[in-house]
Amino acid sequence: MPNSATALATRPSERPMHLVIVHDFANAELGAGATRSALDNAIALRRKGIEVTFFAAAGEPDAELVNAGVKVRLLGQADIRRNASRVGAAAQGMWNLEAARALSELIAECDLASTVFHVHTWSKALSPSVLPLLTAPGVHAIFHLHEYFVACPNGGFFHYPTLSICKRRPLSAGCLTTQCDSRSGMVKAWRIGRHALMRMGAHYPDRARNFVLLSETQRRALEPYLPAGANTVLLRNPIAVERQPRIPRRSDAPFIFVGRISKEKGLDVLVRGFADRQEQLAVIGDGPDLDWLKAALPRADFRGWNTKQQVQQAMREARALIFPSLWYEGMPMVVLEALACGAPVISSRCSAAREVITDGVTGLTFDETDPAALSRAVEALASDPLVEQMSEAAYTTYWEHPCDMARFADETEALYRRVLQA
């Protein structure tokens, strides 16, 4: 048996490592940046010769995983948003019994002394039911905090009705009596119940020890809620961008907005900033507020959903990327992609994006609470020489220390070995 005394007599450093990625989705078409990160994580470590198993609840196995030789253990479930039964979705999201059973079986098959479980997300399909298994004695687990569900019931420290950052302490009286959810008070009540079950039933994060954070912004927001003495590691997610020669910016190059088209991404700010220059803006993406944005900016260039290659080509030709997000974010990959493609970035100051922008050098940051601030920043980049100077600086600075797959693979492997040796 893998967990026998004979197996444990061999030191972890002397036996092959086994990596288990735990994530809600097994396919890039489901989820967003976190799913891309989980897939890249699995593929990058498999290419280094490490045995990798990908454990997920929803989605067909992604062809990239299969082609890389990653073993996929799939539950064949829908995620809670796509579950046709609302009652079933609520029960699954609260405590997914099937996920707990399947993960328990997988853990029993593993040599725990040489296996690392890297947990990306659980909130969309797997549920808190998997957390007690992953924080049990002898299980080496790392929790990758793509969002804020470890502390906040709605996952973002964000008050959706007012589109503002929430400063209330999770599960405090103020939190419990405030309807902050993007959909309804009933959904907020469900989220409160799940969060309480996570804390008191799964004992998470109290029994977890290793966390990956994406930015200092995220670290400041989450550290008060993580267990004392926890091992927290700042690790940027990789981005897949081919290094190409920088393209000089044309004077008629558009500003671009790329991403999910929903209000927390700063759509109101975007509309105010481009009300008098709509023709200079291209919008790439889709989301629940697309029709609203089209009505507010009827003369902007709406390009819909684009492939990764199309997005990056647009960035290589853009005057600048506009990133007006109203919440903390984790570390927005679209901002790193833009810098890699030589596009200066104009970003709100509340988000983690500001950490990778040198204000006035590789882009501009603005106060998202000032109604005219984005307009002033856009006006500043009407200067062709300044845009060209920032474009060159953005490109050069990014490629001096790229967030590429090779770096990510090396850093995660080193992290896994430290966790096993600890």
N, C-alpha and C positions, 0 to 999 in steps of 0.2 A: 504494500500500500504506500502511496506517496508520502503520507505523514508518519511513517514508521520511525522507530528509534534509530534504525540503521541510516535512514536518509538524513535525519537530524544530526547525526554524528559528523557529517561532512559540512565544512564551513560554507556559507553562502557564496563566498568569493570563488570557490572552487567548482561550482556547478553552474550550468547555464541558467541565465535569468529567464523568467517567464513574465510577460507583461499582460495584464488584463485591463482593457479599456472598458469602463462602464459608462454608458451614455443612453439617453432616451431614444435616439434615432440611429439607424444603421445606414442612412442614405442622405446624401448631400441635398436632395431636393426637399427634405423636411428639416425644419429648424433653420438656423441662420449661421452667424459667425461661430457659435459654440460647436455646432455640428461640423463645420469645416475644420475647426481646430482639432476636434476629436479624431476625425478621419486622418488628418495630416499627422497627428501624433502616432497613430497606429502604423501608418505606412512608413513614416520616417524611421521608426525603431525597427520595423521588420526589415527594412533595407540595410540596417546595421547588423543583421544576422540574428536578432533576438526573436524568440518565439512570441507571437502576439495573438491574443484572443480578444475579439470585440463582442461584448455582451450588450444587447440592446432590446428594447421592447417593440419598437415600431419601425416600419419601412423595410423594403426589400434590401438584401445585402448590396451595398454599393459596389459597382464593377471595379472601382479603384482598389477597394479592400481585397476583393477576390483575386484580382490580377497581381497584387503584391504578395499574395500568399498568406494573408491574415485569416485566421479561423474565425468564423462568425457564429455566435450563439444567439439566436433570434427567437423572441417570444411569439411573434406574429400578431401582436396586438395593435390596435389603433392608439394614437395618443389621445389625451383627454379632450382636445378640441375637435377631433375627428370621430370620436366615439358616437355612434348613432343614438345611443341611449344616454340621456342626460343623467339619469339615476346611476347607470353603470359607470359613466364618466366620473361622477362625483365620488363613487365608491373606489374606483381605480386610483384616482388622484389622491385620495385620502390614505389608502393603505392597500397596495397592489399585492394580494396574496400570491398570485402566480409568479410575479417577479421575485418575491422573497424565496419561494420554493425553488425556482430555477437557479437563482444565484447561490443558494445554499448547496445545491447539487454540484455546481461548478467549483465552489470553494473546496468541497470535500475531495474533488479530483486533483487539486493542486498541491504541489510541494510548497507549503507556506513559507518555508525558510528561504526560498529563492523566487517567490512570486510577489510582484507589486501590483496592486489594484489602483489604477488611476481613474478617478471618478470625475467625469466632466459635468453632466447634468442629470438630475433625477426628477425634476419638478413637472415635466410635461407628460410623462408616461410611467416611469418606474415607481415613483412615489417614495415617501419616507420609509417604506417597509424594508428597503435594501440597506438602510443606514446602520441598524444594529449589527448586521452581519459584517459590515465593512469596518466597524469600530471594535469588533470582538478581539479579545486577547489572541495574539499570534498572527493576526492579519495585518499586513503592511499596506496601508491605504493612504493615498494622497488625494485631497479634494481640491479640484480646480474651480475657483470661484469666478465663473464667467459673469455672474450677476450678484444680487444681494439677498437671495432667499435664505442664506444662512442666518441672517439677522432680521430681515424685514418681511412680513407676511406677503406684501405685494411685489417683492423682489427688486425694488428700485429706490427706496426712500423717496418716493415721488407721489405727490398729490395730484392725481389726474384731473379732477374737476377744475382745479385752479391752475394747472400746468406749472406747478412750482415744487421745489425740493422740500421734502417733509423733514422736519427736525424733531418730531415726536419720538420718544423712546418706544421701540416695539413692545406691544402687549401692555403698555401703560394705559391708564384710564383715558388719556387723550387719544391714544391709538385706537382703543376699542370702540370709542364713541364717534370716530371720524370716518366718514365714507370717502375713502381715497381711491377706490378701485376705478379702473377705466370703464367698467361695464355697469355694475350695480352694487347696492348694499348687500344683496343676497350673496353675491360672489365674494365680497369682502368678508362676510361672516364665515363662509366656507374656508377662505384662506386663513382666517384667524384660527378656526378649528384645526386645520392641517398644521399650522405653525405650532400650536400648542401640543399637538400629538408628536410632532418632530422633536420638540424640546423635552417633553416629559415621557413620551412613550419610546422614542428612538434614542433619547439622551444625546441628541446631536445639536450643536457641535461639541458639547462638553466632553465626550469621550473620543473625539477625533484629535489627532496630533499633528498632522502635516497638511498645510494649505498652500496652494499656489495663488498668488494675487497678480493682477495684471497691471496695476499702476499704484503710485503713491496716493492718489486720490482715493482709490478703493481701500488701500491699507488704512488710511485715516478714518474712513467711514466704518470699517468693519472690525478693526482691532479691539475696540471696547467690548465686542460681543463674542470674541474668540476666547477659548480657554487659556488661562495663565500658563505660560511656558510653552505654548504651541510653537511649532516650527513653521514660520511663514517665509515663503520665498517669492521674490518678485521676478516674474518670468513673462516676457512678452510673447504672445502667440505669433507663430510664423506667418508670413505672407508669401504667396507664390507669385513673384514678379520677375520676369526675365529682364536682366540688365541690358538696356538698349541705349544707343547714343541719345543724349538729350536733344529734344527738338526746340529750336528757338521759337519764342511765342510770337504769333502774328498779332497785329494790332486789332484785328477783328475777332480774335479768339474769345469764345464765350466763357463766362463763369459757369461752373457746374455744381449741382447738388446731386449726391449719390446716396441712396439708401432707402430704408423703409419709410414710406410716406404716411406718417402718423404724427399727431399733434405734439407729442413729447419730443420729437426731433426738431422742434423749433419752427414749425411751418408759419406761425403768425409772425415771427421775427423775419423769416425769409420774405414773406409778402410785403412787410413794411420796408425792408431793405431794397426790394426791387420793384416797388410800385411804379416808379418813374423810369425804369430801364428794363422792362420785362423782356424785350427782345435780346438782351445780353445774357439771359439765363437759360441753361439747358438742364432739364430735370430727368434723372435716370433712376428708375425704381418703380415700385408698386406698393400699395398698402391701403388701409381702410379709409384714408382721407384724400385719396387721389382726386376724386370728383370735386371735393371742396377746393383743393389747391388749383385745379384747372379753372374753376369758376373765378377764383381770386386773381389768378395770373393768366388770363386767356391768351396773351401774346407770347408767353414763354414757350420754349421748344421742349415738349414732353416726348421722351424717347422710349418710355416703357421699360420693361425688364430687359437687361442686356446681359450677354455672356461676360465672363470674367475678362476675356480678351478684348471685347468691345469696350468695357468699362475702362480698362487700362489704356487703350488707345485714346479714348476721350480725355483721360487725364493727361496723357502726353501732349495733347494739343490744347488743353484748357488754359485760360488765363489764370484761374485759381479755383480751388475747391472751396465751397461754402459749407461749413459745418456748424449750424446754429443750435445744436442740441441743448435742451433745457434741463437735463439731468446729468448725474455724475458720469454715466457710462462705465465700462470696465477699462478697456483701451481700444478705441475704435480702429478696426483694421483698415477701414477705408481711408483714414487719415495717413496711416503709414504707407499705404499703396500710392496715395497721391504724391507724397514726398519722394518716394522711389521713382516715380514717373516724372519728376521735375515740376510738379504743380505746387505753387505756394498754397498755403491753407489759411483761410479766414475762419477762426473758431471762436465760439463762446468761451468765456473764462470759467464757467462752472464745471465743464466737463474735463475728463482726464486727457483730452486731446491737447490741452495747453502744455502738458509735460513734454511733448515731443516737438513743440514749435518754439523757435527762438523769435520772440516778438520783434518785428521790424527787420528780421534777417531772412527767415525761411517762411514767414507768413505774418499774420496779424491776429491778435486776440481782441475781443470786444466785450463790453458789459452787456449781457443779454437783457438786463432790466432797463436799459436805456433805449427808448423807442427809436432813436436816430443813430445809434452806435454802428449798426451794420451798414447803414447807408454811407456813413462817413468812411468806414473801412473800404467799402467798394469804390468809393470816389477816389481814395488814396491810390488804389491800384488801377486807376485810369491812366496812370503814367507808364508808358511803355518801357522806358529805361529801368524803372523800379521793378516792374514785373519781371523783366529779363534778369535783373540782378538777383531777385528772390528765387526765381526758378533755378538758376545755377547753384545758389547756396543750398536750396532744398535738396536737389539731386546729389550734390557733392557730400553734404552732411549725412544723408541717409546711407549712402554706399560706403562711407567710412566705417560704419558699424551696422550692417544690414540685419534686419530681423528675418533671416532666411531659414530654410529648412535644415541646413547643415548645422547652424548654430543651435537651433531648437533641439535637434536630435542629440547633439553632444551635451547640452545643458540638462536635458531631461534624463538621459542615461546616467549622468553623474549624480543627479538628484536621487534616482532610483537606488543606486549603489550605496549612497549615504544612508538612505532609509533602511535598506536591508542590513547594513552593518550596525546600525543603531539598535 
